[in-house]
Amino acid sequence: MLRYIIKRLLYMIPTLLGISMIAFVIIQLPPGDYLTSLISRMTQNGENVDPAQIAQMRAIYGFDDPIWVQYFKWITGILLRGDFGYSFEWNRPVSELIWQRMGATLSVSLAALLFVWAVSLPIGIYSAMRRHSVGDHIATFFGFIGLAIPNFILALTLMYVSYKYLGQNVGGLQSQEFIDAPASWAKFVDLLAHLWIPVVVIGTAGTASLIRILRANLTDELSKPYVITAKAKGLPEYKVVLKYPVRIALNPFVSAIGWVLPNLISGVTITAIVLNLPTAGPLLLRALISQDMYLAGSFILLMGSLTLVGMLISDILLALLDPRIRFN
């Protein structure tokens, strides 16, 4: 397994370089650049635009350089100095902006991921073992509801319920008095009080889909001869089901890691905007709109890196979970 991991890590190096090139080209495709967007906003607000100042800024930021020169400066800064560039809109290093948001992003998304697995796993197993029962029909109904309701509608509903009936100050991850306060038990409790809404909102659709996937896969496994034979020999049902069929049916849970990790950053953008969460998604959206190329490119590169890491973790766990999988 160690040899396989090393080989995969070596393959990731040229893949990451390719992702960085594609990311940089993508953010350069829209016409204009950050200064074009800035001039447009200034004009709409009735502000005067100084051509000499704009020309000076173009020279400072290197917007007149060929795209391959801009890319080379950016990628060498990342590889040699850990410098992801400078955000034109925020007037701050990109690395500061990214890591400032990553704590809240990981807190919300990982909590939502644990919620998805904790809810969908037992319900999916129950639905497969008790097909067409009342509990199975109820789980199916709420599963379809979870898939049908848009996240932002559910977020607005829970915000209203929380404020109207629970008396909770909604929006953000902390109450106003705890935002700049040092770490303490009271601040942690306040975080948990605010965290449940985004966790439920983000996790609802994923929970519903994984319940349906697990139910279908486990139903197919339970009808196979080895399960029927084990039951006929008098083995307890829970032991028959949990030992092999559930392990095989869990493959979608594990394989989902490949897309879950990049989704931690980009997949909750609309929910984060509605709930006013200080996560990475809204920052990425703002960078794309304003054509803040180094900030947007760094986020895209980070998502590509997380995708590769997620796929590596997923493959290793799948091999441990399913003995039928072998490395070549």
C-alpha positions in Angstrom: 0.0 0.0 0.0 2.9 2.4 0.8 4.2 1.9 -2.8 0.7 2.7 -4.2 0.4 5.9 -2.0 3.9 7.1 -3.1 3.0 6.5 -6.8 -0.3 8.4 -6.5 1.5 11.3 -4.8 4.0 11.5 -7.6 1.1 11.5 -10.1 -0.5 14.4 -8.3 2.5 16.7 -9.0 1.9 17.1 -12.7 -1.8 17.0 -12.2 -1.6 19.9 -9.8 0.5 21.9 -12.3 -2.1 21.2 -15.0 -4.9 22.3 -12.7 -3.0 25.6 -11.9 -2.6 26.3 -15.6 -6.2 25.7 -16.3 -7.4 27.7 -13.3 -5.2 30.7 -14.4 -6.5 30.5 -17.9 -10.1 30.2 -16.8 -10.0 33.4 -14.7 -8.4 35.2 -17.6 -11.1 34.2 -20.1 -13.7 36.9 -19.2 -13.0 40.2 -21.1 -11.1 42.8 -19.2 -9.5 42.5 -15.8 -9.8 43.8 -12.2 -9.1 47.4 -13.3 -11.8 47.1 -15.9 -14.3 46.1 -13.3 -13.0 48.9 -11.0 -13.4 51.5 -13.7 -16.9 50.3 -14.4 -17.9 50.5 -10.7 -16.4 54.0 -10.4 -18.2 55.2 -13.5 -21.6 53.8 -12.2 -21.0 55.6 -8.9 -20.3 58.9 -10.7 -16.6 59.0 -9.6 -13.9 60.4 -11.8 -11.4 58.0 -13.4 -7.8 59.2 -13.7 -6.3 57.5 -16.9 -2.7 58.2 -15.6 -3.5 56.4 -12.3 -5.1 53.5 -14.1 -2.0 53.1 -16.4 0.3 53.3 -13.4 -1.7 50.5 -11.6 -1.7 48.4 -14.8 2.1 48.6 -14.8 2.4 47.9 -11.0 0.1 44.8 -11.1 1.5 43.5 -14.4 -1.8 43.4 -16.3 0.0 44.3 -19.5 2.4 41.3 -19.3 1.6 38.2 -21.4 -0.5 35.6 -19.6 2.3 33.1 -19.4 4.5 35.7 -17.6 1.7 36.4 -15.1 1.2 32.7 -14.5 5.0 32.1 -14.1 5.2 34.9 -11.4 2.2 33.5 -9.6 3.2 29.8 -9.6 6.8 30.4 -8.7 5.7 32.6 -5.8 3.5 29.7 -4.5 6.2 27.0 -5.0 9.2 29.0 -3.7 7.8 31.3 -1.1 4.2 30.1 -0.3 3.0 33.4 -1.7 -0.4 33.1 -3.5 -0.3 36.7 -4.7 -2.0 39.9 -3.7 -5.7 40.6 -3.6 -6.4 43.8 -5.5 -9.8 44.3 -4.0 -8.9 43.7 -0.4 -5.4 45.1 -0.6 -4.1 42.1 1.4 -2.1 39.0 0.7 -4.3 36.2 -0.7 -2.9 33.7 1.8 -4.2 35.8 4.7 -7.7 35.9 3.2 -7.8 32.2 2.5 -6.7 31.0 5.9 -8.8 33.5 7.7 -11.9 31.9 6.2 -10.8 28.3 6.3 -11.5 27.8 10.1 -15.1 28.7 9.8 -15.5 26.8 6.5 -14.1 23.6 7.8 -16.1 23.9 11.1 -19.4 24.2 9.2 -18.7 21.7 6.4 -17.2 18.9 8.5 -20.0 19.2 11.1 -22.5 18.9 8.2 -20.6 15.9 6.8 -20.7 14.2 10.2 -24.5 15.0 10.4 -25.0 13.5 7.0 -23.3 10.3 7.8 -24.8 10.0 11.3 -28.3 10.4 10.0 -28.2 8.6 6.6 -26.3 5.5 7.7 -28.8 4.1 10.3 -31.9 5.2 8.3 -30.5 3.7 5.1 -29.8 0.4 6.8 -33.3 0.4 8.4 -35.0 1.2 5.1 -33.2 -1.6 3.3 -33.9 -4.2 6.0 -37.5 -3.1 6.5 -38.6 -2.4 2.9 -42.1 -1.1 2.4 -42.7 -0.7 6.1 -44.2 2.4 7.6 -40.8 3.6 8.7 -39.4 3.0 5.2 -42.2 5.0 3.6 -41.7 7.9 6.1 -37.9 7.9 5.4 -38.6 7.9 1.7 -41.0 10.8 2.0 -38.7 13.0 4.0 -35.8 11.9 1.6 -37.7 13.3 -1.4 -38.6 16.4 0.6 -35.0 17.0 1.4 -34.0 16.6 -2.2 -36.8 18.9 -3.4 -36.4 21.9 -1.1 -33.7 24.4 -2.1 -31.1 25.0 0.6 -31.7 28.7 0.8 -35.5 28.3 1.3 -34.8 25.9 4.2 -32.3 28.3 5.6 -34.8 31.2 5.6 -37.4 29.0 7.2 -35.1 27.8 10.0 -33.9 31.4 10.6 -37.5 32.5 11.0 -38.4 29.6 13.3 -35.2 30.1 15.4 -35.8 33.8 15.8 -39.6 33.6 16.3 -40.0 30.6 18.6 -36.5 30.0 20.1 -35.5 33.6 20.6 -32.1 33.0 19.0 -30.1 35.7 17.3 -29.7 34.2 13.8 -27.0 34.9 11.2 -23.3 34.3 11.4 -21.5 31.8 13.6 -21.1 33.9 16.7 -23.1 36.5 18.6 -21.8 40.0 18.3 -20.2 40.0 21.8 -18.1 36.9 21.0 -16.8 37.7 17.5 -13.6 39.3 18.7 -13.5 37.6 22.2 -10.7 35.2 23.0 -11.4 31.5 23.0 -13.5 30.3 26.0 -16.2 27.8 26.9 -18.9 30.4 26.6 -17.7 31.2 23.0 -17.8 27.5 22.1 -21.3 27.1 23.4 -22.4 30.2 21.4 -20.8 28.6 18.3 -22.8 25.4 18.8 -26.0 27.4 19.2 -25.4 29.1 15.8 -23.9 26.1 14.1 -27.0 23.8 14.0 -28.9 25.8 11.4 -26.2 25.7 8.7 -25.4 22.1 9.5 -29.0 21.0 9.0 -29.4 23.2 5.9 -26.2 22.0 4.2 -26.7 18.4 5.3 -30.3 17.9 4.3 -29.9 17.3 0.6 -26.8 15.1 1.1 -28.6 13.0 3.8 -31.6 12.4 1.5 -29.5 11.3 -1.4 -27.2 9.0 0.6 -30.2 7.4 2.2 -31.6 6.5 -1.2 -28.2 5.3 -2.4 -27.5 3.2 0.7 -31.0 1.7 0.6 -30.7 0.7 -3.0 -27.2 -0.8 -2.7 -27.9 -2.7 0.5 -31.2 -4.0 -0.9 -29.3 -5.5 -3.8 -26.7 -7.0 -1.5 -29.3 -8.6 0.8 -30.8 -10.6 -2.0 -27.5 -12.3 -2.9 -27.0 -16.0 -2.2 -24.3 -15.6 0.5 -26.7 -13.5 2.6 -29.6 -16.0 2.2 -27.3 -18.9 3.1 -26.0 -17.2 6.2 -29.5 -16.5 7.4 -30.5 -20.1 6.7 -27.7 -21.3 8.9 -29.3 -19.4 11.8 -26.8 -16.5 12.1 -28.3 -13.5 13.8 -29.7 -11.0 11.3 -27.7 -8.0 12.6 -24.4 -10.0 12.3 -25.3 -11.2 8.8 -26.1 -7.7 7.6 -23.4 -5.7 9.3 -20.4 -8.0 8.6 -20.4 -8.0 4.8 -23.4 -6.4 3.0 -23.2 -3.1 4.8 -19.4 -2.9 4.2 -20.0 -3.3 0.5 -23.0 -0.9 0.4 -20.9 1.7 2.2 -18.7 2.3 -0.9 -20.7 5.4 -2.0 -20.1 7.0 1.4 -16.4 6.5 1.1 -16.2 7.4 -2.6 -18.0 10.6 -1.8 -14.9 12.0 -0.1 -13.4 12.8 -3.5 -16.1 15.5 -4.1 -16.9 16.3 -0.5 -13.5 18.0 0.2 -13.7 20.6 -2.6 -17.4 21.0 -1.8 -16.3 22.2 1.7 -15.2 25.4 0.1 -17.5 26.1 -2.9 -20.6 24.0 -2.4 -22.3 26.1 0.4 -21.9 29.5 -1.2 -25.6 30.4 -1.5 -26.4 29.1 2.0 -23.4 31.0 3.4 -24.7 34.2 1.8 -28.2 33.7 3.2 -27.0 32.9 6.7 -24.2 35.5 6.6 -21.5 32.9 7.3 -17.8 34.0 7.3 -16.8 31.1 5.0 -14.8 30.8 1.9 -17.6 30.5 -0.6 -18.9 34.1 -0.6 -15.3 35.3 -0.8 -14.7 33.1 -3.9 -17.9 34.4 -5.5 -16.9 38.0 -4.9 -13.4 37.4 -6.3 -14.9 35.9 -9.5 -17.3 38.8 -10.0 -14.6 41.5 -9.4 -12.0 39.5 -11.5 -9.6 39.5 -8.5 -7.5 36.9 -10.4 -5.0 35.8 -7.8 -7.6 35.3 -5.1 -10.0 33.4 -7.5 -7.1 31.4 -9.0 -5.8 30.4 -5.5 -9.3 29.2 -4.5 -9.7 27.2 -7.7 -6.2 25.6 -7.2 -7.1 24.8 -3.6 -10.3 23.1 -4.7 -8.4 21.1 -7.3 -5.8 20.1 -4.6 -8.6 19.0 -2.2 -10.2 16.9 -5.0 -7.0 15.0 -5.6 -6.4 14.5 -1.8 -10.0 13.4 -1.5 -9.7 10.9 -4.3 -6.5 9.5 -2.7 -8.2 9.1 0.7 -11.2 7.6 -1.0 -9.2 5.0 -2.9 -7.3 3.9 0.2 -10.4 3.6 2.3 -12.2 1.7 -0.4 -9.4 -0.8 -0.5 -9.6 -1.3 3.2 -13.4 -1.5 3.2 -13.9 -3.7 0.2 -11.5 -6.7 -0.1 -12.5 -7.1 -3.8 -10.5 -4.0 -4.7 -6.8 -4.6 -5.4 -4.0 -2.2 -6.3 -2.3 -2.6 -9.6 
